[in-house]
């Protein structure tokens, strides 16, 4: 499953961060690294972007980018 498929309020654990080059580095720099627990807070009315909560802060990412992050139930 990928992060964009997680339901609102669901806690998941990151298993793999995909993407190419600069995108992958940016996601990792934002704290989206394997074994991190993430909770989906909100999804915009049109489905994009997605607000997630991790490591004590809120982060908003595009649905397309969330689709590159593989997760499993926490």
PyMOL commands that set and color helices and strands:
alter all, ss='L'
color gray80, all
select helices_A, chain A and resi 3-5+21-29+63-66
alter helices_A, ss='H'
color red, helices_A
select strands_A, chain A and resi 11-17+37-43+50-54+57-61+69-73
alter strands_A, ss='S'
color yellow, strands_A
deselect
rebuild
show_as cartoon
